C-alpha cells in the first residue's frame, strides 16, 4: 500500500466513476481498477459492491475512504513542512482552477508567473468548485483560484479581484447598441444558464432572480463557450464574466453590454488550507496575481 493507492481510492469515491477517477489521477482505467482491487486483497476488505452498475461503496469502504483523506492531508502537510524549510517560491505547486476562471485567467498570468517564480513547478488542475474543494481538503492540490462562495469559507481566503458580469445578447437584440442596461430591465426575461455544478450559475441566478428575471429551463450549457454560441445563434441572452468577454463590443454574432444599478460581480480569490506552513508562498503568489490582474482589468 502506498499514497498513490489512497489517492486512487479517494478519487473514485469523489468522482463515483472509474473513467473520471482515472483521468483525474492521470492513469488508465484498468490501472486504477487494478490497484483498487489489489488494495482490497492486501487489506482483506471489500470496498465496492461490484454487482452494481454504478460505483457503490460498502460501509467499510466508506470508512476507509474517510481515513484515506486524513492520511493524504497529513502527508501533504508533511511535504509542506519540509518545503517551508527551503526557498518559499521553489518546488512543485498544484493549483486548482474552476472552468469559468481558468481558461480566461491563465493567459494573463502564466507567462509572468514563470518569469516571476522560475523555481516553482506549476501543476494545474481544472474542475468544478465542489471537486476543487474536495481535492483541497484531501491534499491532492495545494491551493486554488476560484470564485469565493460559501463552500470556500472553511479555507483561508485571499481576495484577488472582483469580476463584473456582462450581458451577452444577439446582434439583432433590442439591447445590442445600449451603453448600459440597468439590472431591473432584466425583469420578465429568461436567461440562458450553465448546468448545475458551476458556482457561476448560482451567482448569476442570484442577480437574475433579484432583478425579476428567470432561467430558460429548456437549455443548460456545459461551458461558457456553449453559452456564447447559443447567444450567437439567437437562442437567448446570458451573463458572462468579464474575463471571458472579448475587447470588441460585438464579435461573432454576440454583443456585450455592461449592466448597472447594481453591477453584478463575483469575488475571485486564492484559497488554501488553514494551518499550512506554506502560507508565505500562497500570500506571495496571491499578491503577484492581484497586482497583475489589477493592471489587466484597468486596461
GUNU-563299 format. One record per residue: residue in three letters; x, y, z of N, C-alpha, C in turn. Coordinates in steps of 0.1 Angstrom, whole numbers, padded with zeros to 4 digits, always signed. Example, Ala and Ser with C-alpha at 12.3 -4.5 7.8 and 13.67 -1.06 7.14 Angstrom:
% residues 2
ALA+0132-0057+0078+0123-0045+0078+0132-0033+0078SER+0128-0022+0071+0137-0011+0071+0129+0000+0079
% end
This chain:
% residues 299
UNK+0009-0012+0000+0000+0000+0000+0009+0012+0000UNK+0005+0022-0008+0012+0035-0009+0002+0046-0010UNK+0008+0059-0010-0001+0070-0011-0009+0071-0024UNK-0003+0066-0035-0010+0066-0047-0022+0058-0047UNK-0022+0046-0040-0033+0038-0039-0045+0045-0031UNK-0041+0053-0021-0051+0060-0014-0057+0072-0022UNK-0048+0078-0031-0053+0088-0040-0063+0082-0049UNK-0061+0070-0055-0070+0064-0064-0083+0061-0057UNK-0082+0056-0044-0094+0053-0037-0103+0066-0034UNK-0097+0076-0030-0104+0089-0027-0110+0095-0040UNK-0102+0094-0051-0107+0099-0064-0119+0092-0068UNK-0119+0078-0067-0131+0070-0071-0143+0074-0062UNK-0141+0076-0049-0152+0079-0041-0158+0093-0044UNK-0149+0102-0048-0154+0116-0051-0160+0117-0065UNK-0154+0110-0075-0159+0111-0089-0171+0101-0091UNK-0171+0090-0083-0182+0080-0085-0182+0074-0099UNK-0170+0074-0105-0169+0069-0119-0155+0065-0122UNK-0153+0053-0126-0139+0048-0128-0131+0056-0139UNK-0138+0059-0150-0130+0066-0160-0126+0080-0156UNK-0136+0087-0149-0133+0101-0145-0122+0101-0134UNK-0123+0091-0125-0113+0090-0114-0099+0087-0120UNK-0099+0079-0130-0086+0075-0137-0080+0088-0144UNK-0089+0095-0151-0084+0108-0157-0079+0118-0147UNK-0086+0119-0136-0081+0128-0125-0068+0124-0120UNK-0065+0111-0119-0052+0106-0114-0042+0104-0125UNK-0045+0107-0137-0036+0106-0148-0031+0092-0150UNK-0040+0082-0149-0037+0068-0152-0048+0062-0160UNK-0045+0050-0166-0056+0044-0173-0066+0038-0164UNK-0078+0036-0169-0089+0030-0161-0085+0016-0156UNK-0079+0007-0164-0075-0006-0159-0065-0005-0148UNK-0056+0005-0149-0046+0006-0138-0052+0010-0125UNK-0061+0020-0125-0068+0024-0113-0077+0013-0108UNK-0084+0006-0116-0093-0005-0111-0084-0016-0106UNK-0073-0019-0112-0064-0030-0107-0058-0027-0094UNK-0054-0014-0092-0048-0010-0079-0058-0010-0068UNK-0071-0007-0071-0081-0007-0061-0084-0021-0057UNK-0084-0031-0066-0086-0045-0064-0075-0050-0056UNK-0062-0046-0059-0050-0051-0052-0051-0046-0038UNK-0055-0034-0036-0056-0029-0022-0066-0036-0014UNK-0077-0040-0020-0087-0047-0013-0081-0061-0008UNK-0074-0067-0017-0068-0080-0014-0058-0079-0003UNK-0050-0068-0004-0039-0066+0006-0045-0064+0020UNK-0056-0056+0021-0062-0053+0034-0073-0063+0038UNK-0077-0071+0029-0088-0081+0032-0101-0074+0034UNK-0104-0063+0027-0116-0056+0029-0122-0053+0015UNK-0135-0055+0013-0142-0052+0001-0146-0037+0001UNK-0141-0029-0008-0145-0015-0009-0158-0013-0016UNK-0160-0021-0027-0171-0018-0036-0180-0030-0038UNK-0193-0026-0040-0203-0037-0044-0202-0038-0059UNK-0195-0048-0064-0192-0049-0079-0204-0054-0087UNK-0215-0058-0081-0226-0062-0088-0235-0050-0093UNK-0231-0038-0087-0239-0026-0090-0234-0020-0103UNK-0243-0014-0111-0240-0007-0123-0233+0006-0121UNK-0233+0011-0109-0227+0023-0105-0216+0021-0094UNK-0208+0030-0092-0198+0029-0081-0205+0030-0068UNK-0206+0019-0061-0213+0019-0048-0204+0013-0037UNK-0200+0022-0028-0190+0017-0017-0197+0010-0006UNK-0191+0000-0001-0196-0007+0011-0194+0003+0023UNK-0200-0001+0035-0198+0007+0047-0184+0007+0051UNK-0177-0004+0050-0163-0005+0054-0155+0004+0044UNK-0159+0003+0031-0152+0011+0021-0153+0026+0024UNK-0164+0031+0028-0166+0045+0031-0158+0049+0043UNK-0157+0040+0053-0149+0044+0065-0134+0045+0061UNK-0130+0036+0052-0116+0037+0048-0113+0049+0039UNK-0123+0053+0031-0121+0065+0023-0119+0077+0032UNK-0127+0078+0043-0126+0089+0052-0112+0089+0058UNK-0107+0077+0062-0094+0077+0068-0083+0080+0058UNK-0085+0076+0045-0075+0078+0035-0074+0093+0032UNK-0085+0100+0033-0085+0115+0032-0076+0121+0043UNK-0078+0116+0055-0070+0122+0066-0055+0119+0064UNK-0052+0107+0059-0038+0103+0057-0032+0112+0046UNK-0039+0114+0035-0034+0122+0024-0032+0137+0028UNK-0041+0142+0037-0040+0155+0042-0027+0157+0050UNK-0025+0147+0059-0013+0147+0067+0000+0146+0059UNK-0001+0137+0049+0011+0136+0040+0014+0149+0033UNK+0003+0156+0028+0006+0168+0022+0011+0179+0031UNK+0006+0178+0044+0012+0188+0054+0026+0185+0057UNK+0030+0172+0057+0044+0168+0059+0053+0174+0047UNK+0048+0173+0035+0055+0178+0024+0057+0194+0025UNK+0046+0200+0029+0046+0215+0031+0056+0219+0042UNK+0056+0211+0053+0065+0215+0063+0080+0213+0058UNK+0082+0203+0051+0096+0201+0045+0099+0212+0036UNK+0089+0216+0027+0091+0227+0018+0093+0240+0024UNK+0087+0242+0036+0088+0255+0042+0102+0258+0047UNK+0111+0248+0048+0125+0250+0053+0134+0253+0041UNK+0129+0253+0029+0137+0257+0017+0132+0270+0012UNK+0135+0273+0000+0131+0286-0006+0115+0286-0007UNK+0109+0297-0003+0095+0298-0003+0089+0296-0017UNK+0095+0301-0027+0090+0301-0040+0097+0291-0049UNK+0099+0279-0044+0105+0269-0053+0099+0255-0050UNK+0100+0246-0059+0094+0233-0058+0080+0232-0065UNK+0074+0220-0064+0061+0218-0070+0049+0226-0063UNK+0040+0231-0071+0028+0237-0066+0016+0233-0074UNK+0007+0225-0068-0005+0221-0075-0016+0231-0073UNK-0021+0237-0084-0030+0248-0083-0043+0244-0090UNK-0054+0245-0082-0067+0242-0088-0074+0254-0093UNK-0082+0252-0104-0089+0263-0110-0103+0258-0115UNK-0113+0266-0115-0126+0263-0120-0127+0266-0135UNK-0136+0259-0142-0137+0261-0157-0141+0275-0161UNK-0148+0283-0153-0152+0296-0156-0142+0307-0153UNK-0131+0302-0147-0120+0312-0144-0107+0308-0151UNK-0103+0295-0150-0090+0290-0156-0087+0295-0170UNK-0095+0291-0180-0092+0294-0194-0090+0309-0197UNK-0097+0317-0189-0097+0332-0192-0087+0339-0183UNK-0083+0334-0172-0073+0340-0163-0059+0336-0167UNK-0057+0323-0170-0043+0318-0172-0035+0325-0183UNK-0042+0329-0195-0034+0336-0205-0028+0349-0200UNK-0034+0355-0190-0029+0368-0184-0018+0366-0174UNK-0017+0354-0168-0008+0353-0157+0003+0342-0159UNK+0001+0332-0167+0010+0321-0168+0024+0326-0173UNK+0025+0334-0184+0039+0338-0188+0046+0346-0177UNK+0039+0355-0170+0045+0363-0160+0049+0355-0148UNK+0040+0345-0144+0043+0336-0133+0056+0329-0135UNK+0058+0324-0146+0071+0316-0149+0083+0325-0148UNK+0081+0337-0152+0092+0347-0151+0095+0351-0137UNK+0084+0354-0130+0085+0359-0116+0090+0348-0106UNK+0085+0336-0109+0089+0325-0099+0094+0313-0107UNK+0106+0314-0113+0112+0304-0122+0114+0291-0115UNK+0116+0291-0101+0118+0278-0094+0106+0271-0090UNK+0094+0277-0092+0082+0270-0089+0078+0261-0101UNK+0074+0249-0098+0069+0239-0108+0053+0239-0107UNK+0047+0246-0116+0032+0246-0116+0025+0234-0122UNK+0016+0228-0115+0007+0218-0120-0007+0223-0118UNK-0014+0224-0130-0027+0230-0130-0038+0219-0131UNK-0048+0221-0122-0059+0211-0121-0072+0218-0123UNK-0080+0215-0133-0093+0222-0136-0105+0213-0132UNK-0114+0218-0124-0126+0210-0120-0136+0220-0115UNK-0148+0216-0113-0159+0224-0107-0156+0226-0093UNK-0162+0236-0087-0160+0241-0073-0160+0230-0063UNK-0171+0222-0064-0172+0211-0054-0160+0201-0054UNK-0156+0198-0066-0144+0189-0068-0131+0195-0063UNK-0130+0208-0067-0118+0215-0062-0117+0216-0047UNK-0128+0219-0041-0129+0219-0026-0125+0205-0020UNK-0130+0195-0026-0127+0181-0021-0112+0178-0023UNK-0107+0182-0034-0093+0179-0037-0084+0187-0027UNK-0088+0199-0024-0080+0208-0015-0081+0202-0001UNK-0093+0197+0003-0094+0191+0016-0086+0179+0018UNK-0085+0171+0007-0078+0158+0008-0063+0159+0005UNK-0058+0172+0002-0044+0174+0000-0039+0170-0014UNK-0049+0168-0024-0045+0165-0037-0040+0177-0045UNK-0044+0189-0040-0039+0201-0046-0035+0210-0034UNK-0026+0220-0037-0021+0228-0026-0030+0241-0024UNK-0034+0247-0034-0043+0259-0033-0051+0260-0045UNK-0060+0269-0046-0069+0270-0057-0073+0285-0060UNK-0076+0288-0072-0081+0301-0076-0095+0299-0081UNK-0105+0305-0075-0119+0303-0078-0127+0314-0073UNK-0140+0314-0077-0149+0323-0071-0152+0320-0057UNK-0151+0330-0048-0153+0328-0034-0168+0326-0031UNK-0171+0314-0025-0185+0311-0022-0186+0305-0008UNK-0197+0301-0004-0199+0295+0009-0190+0283+0012UNK-0188+0275+0002-0180+0263+0003-0165+0266+0005UNK-0161+0278+0002-0147+0281+0004-0144+0288+0018UNK-0154+0290+0026-0152+0297+0038-0144+0290+0049UNK-0143+0276+0047-0135+0268+0056-0120+0269+0054UNK-0116+0276+0043-0102+0277+0039-0098+0292+0042UNK-0085+0294+0042-0080+0308+0042-0083+0314+0028UNK-0090+0325+0028-0093+0332+0015-0085+0344+0013UNK-0078+0345+0002-0070+0357-0001-0077+0363-0014UNK-0085+0374-0012-0091+0380-0023-0081+0385-0034UNK-0085+0383-0047-0076+0387-0058-0082+0399-0065UNK-0094+0397-0070-0101+0408-0077-0116+0405-0078UNK-0124+0416-0080-0138+0415-0083-0140+0415-0098UNK-0148+0405-0103-0150+0404-0117-0165+0407-0120UNK-0167+0417-0129-0181+0420-0133-0186+0410-0142UNK-0200+0409-0142-0206+0400-0152-0213+0410-0163UNK-0211+0406-0175-0216+0414-0186-0227+0407-0194UNK-0236+0415-0198-0248+0409-0206-0243+0406-0220UNK-0246+0394-0225-0243+0389-0238-0256+0388-0246UNK-0258+0395-0257-0271+0394-0264-0268+0392-0279UNK-0277+0387-0287-0275+0385-0301-0274+0399-0308UNK-0268+0399-0320-0267+0411-0328-0280+0418-0330UNK-0291+0411-0332-0303+0417-0335-0312+0420-0323UNK-0306+0418-0311-0314+0421-0299-0316+0436-0297UNK-0327+0439-0290-0330+0454-0288-0320+0461-0280UNK-0312+0453-0272-0302+0460-0263-0288+0460-0270UNK-0287+0456-0282-0273+0454-0288-0265+0467-0288UNK-0272+0479-0289-0264+0491-0291-0265+0500-0278UNK-0270+0494-0267-0271+0501-0255-0257+0503-0248UNK-0255+0514-0242-0242+0517-0234-0242+0508-0221UNK-0254+0508-0215-0256+0500-0203-0270+0496-0202UNK-0272+0485-0194-0286+0480-0191-0287+0479-0176UNK-0296+0488-0170-0299+0486-0156-0304+0472-0153UNK-0300+0466-0142-0303+0452-0140-0318+0450-0139UNK-0326+0460-0134-0340+0458-0133-0347+0456-0146UNK-0341+0460-0157-0347+0458-0170-0347+0443-0175UNK-0340+0435-0167-0340+0420-0170-0353+0414-0165UNK-0361+0421-0158-0374+0416-0153-0382+0411-0164UNK-0387+0399-0163-0396+0393-0173-0388+0385-0184UNK-0375+0387-0184-0367+0380-0194-0363+0366-0189UNK-0360+0357-0198-0354+0344-0194-0340+0343-0199UNK-0331+0340-0191-0317+0339-0194-0312+0325-0195UNK-0302+0323-0205-0295+0310-0206-0285+0309-0195UNK-0284+0297-0189-0275+0295-0178-0267+0282-0180UNK-0256+0281-0172-0248+0269-0171-0256+0258-0164UNK-0251+0246-0165-0257+0235-0158-0253+0235-0144UNK-0260+0227-0136-0257+0225-0121-0242+0222-0119UNK-0237+0227-0108-0223+0223-0105-0213+0235-0107UNK-0217+0244-0116-0209+0256-0118-0214+0267-0108UNK-0204+0272-0100-0208+0283-0090-0213+0295-0097UNK-0208+0298-0109-0212+0310-0116-0227+0309-0119UNK-0232+0297-0121-0246+0296-0124-0254+0301-0112UNK-0251+0297-0100-0258+0302-0088-0256+0317-0086UNK-0244+0322-0088-0242+0336-0087-0250+0344-0097UNK-0250+0340-0109-0258+0347-0119-0273+0346-0117UNK-0277+0334-0113-0291+0333-0110-0296+0342-0098UNK-0287+0344-0088-0290+0353-0077-0293+0367-0082UNK-0285+0372-0091-0287+0385-0096-0300+0386-0105UNK-0302+0375-0113-0313+0375-0122-0326+0374-0114UNK-0327+0366-0104-0339+0365-0096-0342+0378-0089UNK-0331+0384-0084-0333+0397-0077-0339+0407-0086UNK-0335+0406-0099-0340+0416-0109-0354+0413-0114UNK-0359+0401-0111-0372+0397-0117-0371+0388-0129UNK-0358+0384-0133-0357+0376-0145-0357+0361-0140UNK-0359+0352-0150-0359+0338-0147-0349+0330-0156UNK-0348+0318-0153-0339+0309-0161-0346+0303-0173UNK-0340+0302-0184-0346+0294-0195-0343+0279-0193UNK-0353+0272-0188-0351+0258-0184-0350+0248-0196UNK-0352+0253-0208-0351+0244-0220-0337+0241-0223UNK-0327+0248-0218-0313+0246-0221-0304+0250-0210UNK-0294+0241-0207-0284+0244-0197-0270+0240-0204UNK-0261+0250-0203-0248+0248-0210-0238+0241-0201UNK-0229+0234-0208-0218+0227-0201-0206+0237-0199UNK-0206+0248-0207-0194+0257-0207-0198+0271-0211UNK-0190+0280-0208-0192+0294-0212-0192+0295-0227UNK-0184+0288-0234-0183+0288-0248-0196+0283-0255UNK-0202+0273-0249-0215+0268-0254-0226+0279-0252UNK-0225+0286-0240-0235+0297-0238-0233+0308-0248UNK-0221+0311-0251-0218+0322-0261-0223+0318-0275UNK-0221+0305-0279-0226+0301-0292-0241+0301-0292UNK-0248+0297-0281-0262+0298-0281-0268+0312-0283UNK-0261+0321-0276-0265+0335-0278-0263+0340-0292UNK-0252+0336-0298-0249+0340-0312-0259+0334-0322UNK-0265+0322-0318-0275+0316-0326-0289+0322-0324UNK-0290+0332-0315-0302+0338-0313-0312+0331-0303UNK-0306+0322-0295-0314+0314-0286-0317+0321-0273UNK-0311+0333-0270-0314+0340-0258-0302+0349-0254UNK-0303+0353-0242-0292+0362-0236-0287+0356-0224UNK-0275+0360-0219-0269+0355-0207-0260+0365-0201UNK-0255+0361-0189-0244+0369-0183-0231+0361-0184UNK-0221+0368-0188-0207+0362-0189-0198+0370-0180UNK-0188+0363-0174-0178+0370-0166-0169+0379-0175UNK-0164+0390-0169-0157+0400-0177-0145+0394-0184UNK-0137+0385-0178-0125+0380-0184-0128+0371-0197UNK-0141+0366-0198-0145+0358-0209-0150+0367-0221UNK-0150+0380-0219-0156+0389-0228-0144+0395-0237UNK-0146+0395-0251-0135+0400-0259-0134+0415-0258UNK-0124+0421-0264-0122+0435-0264-0132+0442-0272UNK-0136+0436-0283-0146+0442-0292-0160+0442-0286UNK-0167+0452-0288-0181+0453-0283-0190+0443-0289UNK-0189+0440-0302-0196+0430-0309-0186+0421-0316UNK-0188+0408-0315-0179+0398-0321-0186+0385-0323UNK-0185+0379-0335-0190+0366-0338-0205+0364-0334UNK-0213+0375-0338-0227+0374-0336-0232+0377-0322UNK-0223+0381-0313-0227+0385-0299-0223+0399-0296UNK-0232+0406-0289-0228+0420-0284-0228+0419-0269UNK-0218+0426-0263-0216+0426-0249-0219+0440-0243UNK-0229+0440-0234-0234+0452-0228-0232+0452-0213UNK-0225+0462-0207-0224+0462-0193-0237+0464-0186UNK-0238+0458-0174-0250+0460-0166-0247+0470-0155UNK-0258+0476-0149-0256+0486-0139-0268+0486-0129UNK-0266+0493-0118-0277+0495-0108-0283+0482-0103UNK-0275+0473-0097-0261+0474-0095-0253+0466-0106UNK-0240+0467-0105-0232+0459-0114-0230+0445-0108UNK-0235+0435-0115-0233+0421-0110-0219+0417-0110UNK-0214+0413-0099-0199+0409-0098-0198+0396-0090UNK-0186+0390-0091-0182+0379-0082-0168+0381-0078UNK-0165+0376-0066-0152+0378-0060-0143+0366-0063UNK-0132+0368-0069-0122+0358-0072-0111+0358-0062UNK-0107+0347-0057-0097+0346-0047-0089+0334-0047UNK-0078+0334-0040-0069+0322-0038-0072+0316-0025UNK-0074+0303-0024-0077+0297-0011-0067+0286-0008UNK-0064+0284+0005-0055+0273+0009-0060+0268+0023UNK-0055+0256+0027-0059+0250+0039-0053+0258+0051UNK-0062+0260+0061-0057+0267+0074-0046+0259+0080UNK-0036+0266+0086-0025+0259+0092-0014+0254+0083UNK-0015+0257+0070-0005+0253+0061+0008+0261+0064UNK+0020+0254+0065+0032+0260+0067+0037+0268+0055UNK+0030+0267+0044+0034+0274+0032+0026+0287+0030UNK+0022+0292+0041+0014+0304+0040+0021+0316+0032UNK+0034+0317+0035+0041+0328+0028+0041+0326+0013UNK+0042+0313+0009+0042+0311-0006+0029+0315-0012UNK+0018+0311-0006+0005+0314-0011+0002+0329-0011UNK+0006+0336-0001+0004+0350+0000+0012+0358-0010UNK+0024+0353-0013+0033+0360-0023+0027+0357-0037UNK+0022+0345-0039+0016+0342-0052+0003+0351-0054UNK-0005+0352-0043-0018+0360-0044-0014+0374-0047UNK-0004+0379-0040+0000+0393-0042+0004+0396-0057UNK+0011+0386-0063+0015+0388-0076+0003+0388-0086UNK-0006+0378-0084-0017+0377-0093-0026+0389-0091UNK-0028+0393-0079-0036+0405-0076-0031+0418-0084UNK-0018+0420-0083-0012+0431-0089-0013+0430-0105UNK-0011+0418-0110-0012+0416-0125-0026+0419-0129UNK-0036+0413-0122-0050+0415-0127-0055+0429-0125UNK-0050+0436-0115-0054+0450-0114-0051+0458-0127UNK-0039+0455-0132-0035+0461-0145-0044+0457-0157UNK-0046+0443-0157-0054+0438-0168-0069+0444-0168UNK-0075+0444-0157-0089+0448-0156-0090+0464-0158UNK-0079+0471-0154-0079+0485-0156-0078+0489-0170UNK-0071+0480-0178-0069+0483-0192-0081+0480-0200
% end
